[in-house]
């Protein structure tokens, strides 16, 4: 079945460092891909998405490119801030059932940014 | 802004108790979801509903049931709670359609003793 694998956490960086969180997927067909973020004490929020190969999703300085040849959707940011500390989830849309999107999530990567 | 509200932030129950987790959304969304979140496993779908009184099993429905009597409210029921159901439970909602994003509540941390 469909699955998503993220790099093991936790990840700790200093402010202004470059961030990469790796995400690879297994799926039939051409799924849409997502990054969700969960700040402490809050629910998940959509950070960015890409719906077809070579699409680049971007938001709040974060970027991810849908690479079909490597089945990857790595999250990057050029200069992280303390406020980026959160748990990041990669996800794919595993199908549409009765009009409802069925998302398959990775295990999450906890990111801590030190000042 | 869409608001998805879960009734309790923390809940402690005993083994064998019947447990109700409530979720309410205020944006007239057709779809509602229950996930559980466990360290190292990410989010796993328990059940979802695409309309009032309509439901579909997710990936891990065993030991759970759901109820959706009104469009805005989706309840998760643990008929007889067990310790392996200790987890963070997240509710989400969305409009119907292929590109509609999910909006999540802030979660209920359930401990079953």
Interface residues (C-beta under 8 A of the other chain):
Chain A: X4 X6 X32 X41 X42 X43 X44 X45 X46 X49 X51 X89 X93 X96 X97 X98 X99 X100 X101 X102 X103 X105 X106 X107 X108
Chain B: X4 X30 X31 X33 X35 X37 X40 X41 X42 X43 X44 X45 X48 X50 X51 X54 X56 X58 X90 X92 X94 X96 X97 X98 X99 X100 X101 X102 X103 X104 X105 X106 X107
